[in-house]
Amino acid sequence: MAKRILITGGAGFIGSHLADNLLQHGYEVRALDCLSSQVHGEHARRPDYLDPDVELQVGDVRDPVAVRRALEGVDAVYHFAAKVGVGQSMYQVADYTAVNNEGTAVLLEALIERPVERLIVASSMSIYGEGLYRTPAGELISGAERGLAQLQMHDWELRTSRGDTLTPVPTPETKSPALASVYALGKYDQERMCLLVGRAYKIPTVALRFFNVYGPRQALSNPYTGVLAIFAARYLADQPPVIFEDGLQQRDFVNVRDIAEGCRLALEVTRAADKVFNLGSGEHFTVRAVAERISAALGKEHIEPRIAQQYRVGDIRHCFADITLARRVLGYSPQVAFDEGLGELAEWLQGRTESAQPAADAGTELAARGLTV
Ligand SMILES: NC(=O)c1ccc[n+]([C@@H]2O[C@H](COP(=O)([O-])OP(=O)(O)OC[C@H]3O[C@@H](n4cnc5c(N)ncnc54)[C@H](O)[C@@H]3O)[C@@H](O)[C@H]2O)c1
C-alpha cells in the first residue's frame, strides 16, 4: 500500500513542489495549510497549482485538533508551515513566534501521541548569520560580523581586526549558528526541537537547511518572500529592483525542483535520520548578477537596478552552501542550472504583473521601522 505523507504548509511554494515529486514517486500526499492571506491572498481558495491528488485539509498548525486530524493514517511528516519573512519577523515578533515556534511544539505533542516513521523539518540558511570566511593567512573564521560604524561608512566587506578583507568560503553544517533575526531564531528552535523530541520518542528526524530557493509558485504578493521573486515583481511592474548595500553580496540560489528531490531523499535514506543537511545549489552569485540575469530572462534589461547603498538590519554579507554532506549521505545532486531555472521562472511570471505590485513596498516598510542603516 502506498505510504501517506503529510506536508504542513503543503499548499505553499516548496510544499506544493514536494507534493508533485512525492506523487510522481507513488506516495499519497496530504497537506495541512491555513492558506495564510499573506501568501495566498484574501479569501484564499485552494491554489490552482496544487495537484488535484493532494488531499488539502485547511487548518492551522497551532490548532491541536486540526493537527491530530491531519496526522490520522499518516506514515511520515514534513513540517514546512511557517511565516517566512526575515525582515517582517523583526516587528511581528509575537506572530512569528506563535506560528513557527509554538506551531512546531503543537505538532510535536501530537506526534508524541501518534509517532510516525520519519519527521523532516524545514530549517534555513538564515541560522548561520554570516557564512564561513577565510583570513588572508588561511585561517577559517566562523563568528565574523560587521560593526555599525563600518556599515555607516558603506564599507560592506567583512574584515579582520587589522582591516584585511575576509574571503567567503562554502558554509558547512558544522558552522555555529549566529542568529540575527526572530525568523532565524525560530528556525533554529524548530530544528532543535524536532531533533530532540524525535530522539526522545524514537521518531527518526531530519532537519534540512534550505538556502535561497527559487522557482514558479513563489508568492509574488508577499513582499517578504525571496529576493528573486521580489526582483521579478519589480521588473514586471516596470520598476527597478532595489538592491541593498552595493549588490556584491553573494548567495546560493537553488531551484525548487532540486529542493523537492532533496526532501524526498531525506525521507527515503535511512542513514539521514538524526542529521542536519544543507540543501543549496553549491554555486553562488552576487545579488547584482542575479538582478541582471532575471532582467534578461524577463526582457527588462533596459531597467537598471537601484543600488541602495543601505544596510538592512539582520542582513549578512555572504553565505553559500557546502553541500558535501547531502551529496554523500543523501545522494543529493542538484540538476537545474541557474539560467534554465530562471527561464522557467520567467515563463511562469509572464502575465502576473498585478499580483506583483505589493512587493514594491517591503523596503519602505523596513525603513519606516528603522530597520535600515
Ligand atoms: N523559500 C525559501 O527560500 C526558504 C528558505 C529557507 C527555508 N524555507 C522554509 O521552507 C518552508 C516553506 O517555505 P515556502 O517558501 O514554501 O513558504 P510559503 O509561504 O510559500 O509556504 C508556507 C505555507 O505555510 C502555510 N502556513 C503559514 N502559517 C501557517 C499556519 N499557522 N498553519 C498552517 N499553515 C500555515 C502558508 O499558507 C503557506 O502555504 C518554511 O518553513 C520556510 O521557513 C524556505
The ligand as a Tripos MOL2 file, in Angstrom:
@<TRIPOS>MOLECULE
LIG
   44    48     1     0     0
SMALL
NO_CHARGES

@<TRIPOS>ATOM
      1 N1         11.6880   29.7790    0.2160 N.am      1 LIG1
      2 C1         12.9190   29.7590    0.7360 C.2       1 LIG1
      3 O1         13.8730   30.2670    0.1330 O.2       1 LIG1
      4 C2         13.1690   29.1060    2.0670 C.ar      1 LIG1
      5 C3         14.4830   29.1110    2.5580 C.ar      1 LIG1
      6 C4         14.7400   28.5180    3.7850 C.ar      1 LIG1
      7 C5         13.7280   27.8890    4.4870 C.ar      1 LIG1
      8 N2         12.4550   27.9020    3.9950 N.ar      1 LIG1
      9 C6         11.4070   27.2300    4.7850 C.3       1 LIG1
     10 O2         10.6940   26.3420    3.9400 O.3       1 LIG1
     11 C7          9.3470   26.2480    4.3800 C.3       1 LIG1
     12 C8          8.4110   26.5020    3.2070 C.3       1 LIG1
     13 O3          8.6500   27.8080    2.7200 O.3       1 LIG1
     14 P1          7.9740   28.3750    1.3770 P.3       1 LIG1
     15 O4          8.9960   29.2000    0.7010 O.co2     1 LIG1
     16 O5          7.3150   27.2680    0.6580 O.co2     1 LIG1
     17 O6          6.9030   29.3740    2.0080 O.3       1 LIG1
     18 P2          5.3670   29.5920    1.6300 P.3       1 LIG1
     19 O7          4.9520   30.8300    2.3770 O.co2     1 LIG1
     20 O8          5.1310   29.5260    0.1780 O.co2     1 LIG1
     21 O9          4.6700   28.3230    2.2750 O.3       1 LIG1
     22 C9          4.3560   28.2330    3.6360 C.3       1 LIG1
     23 C10         2.9470   27.6850    3.7320 C.3       1 LIG1
     24 O10         2.6340   27.5660    5.1180 O.3       1 LIG1
     25 C11         1.2980   27.9910    5.2950 C.3       1 LIG1
     26 N3          1.1380   28.4520    6.6750 N.ar      1 LIG1
     27 C12         1.5800   29.6010    7.2310 C.ar      1 LIG1
     28 N4          1.1990   29.6690    8.5100 N.ar      1 LIG1
     29 C13         0.5000   28.5370    8.7740 C.ar      1 LIG1
     30 C14        -0.1620   28.0380    9.9190 C.ar      1 LIG1
     31 N5         -0.1920   28.7420   11.0530 N.pl3     1 LIG1
     32 N6         -0.7810   26.8420    9.8350 N.ar      1 LIG1
     33 C15        -0.7920   26.1430    8.6730 C.ar      1 LIG1
     34 N7         -0.1880   26.5740    7.5490 N.ar      1 LIG1
     35 C16         0.4630   27.7510    7.6030 C.ar      1 LIG1
     36 C17         1.0810   29.1020    4.2920 C.3       1 LIG1
     37 O11        -0.2870   29.2920    3.9830 O.3       1 LIG1
     38 C18         1.8960   28.6000    3.1130 C.3       1 LIG1
     39 O12         1.0810   27.8880    2.1970 O.3       1 LIG1
     40 C19         9.1910   27.2430    5.5140 C.3       1 LIG1
     41 O13         9.2930   26.5440    6.7290 O.3       1 LIG1
     42 C20        10.3630   28.1680    5.3420 C.3       1 LIG1
     43 O14        10.7800   28.7280    6.5910 O.3       1 LIG1
     44 C21        12.1560   28.4980    2.7920 C.ar      1 LIG1
@<TRIPOS>BOND
     1     1     2 1
     2     2     3 2
     3     2     4 1
     4     4     5 ar
     5     4    44 ar
     6     5     6 ar
     7     6     7 ar
     8     7     8 ar
     9     8     9 1
    10     8    44 ar
    11     9    10 1
    12     9    42 1
    13    10    11 1
    14    11    12 1
    15    11    40 1
    16    12    13 1
    17    13    14 1
    18    14    15 2
    19    14    16 1
    20    14    17 1
    21    17    18 1
    22    18    19 2
    23    18    20 1
    24    18    21 1
    25    21    22 1
    26    22    23 1
    27    23    24 1
    28    23    38 1
    29    24    25 1
    30    25    26 1
    31    25    36 1
    32    26    27 ar
    33    26    35 ar
    34    27    28 ar
    35    28    29 ar
    36    29    30 ar
    37    29    35 ar
    38    30    31 1
    39    30    32 ar
    40    32    33 ar
    41    33    34 ar
    42    34    35 ar
    43    36    37 1
    44    36    38 1
    45    38    39 1
    46    40    41 1
    47    40    42 1
    48    42    43 1
@<TRIPOS>SUBSTRUCTURE
     1 LIG1         1 GROUP 0 **** ****
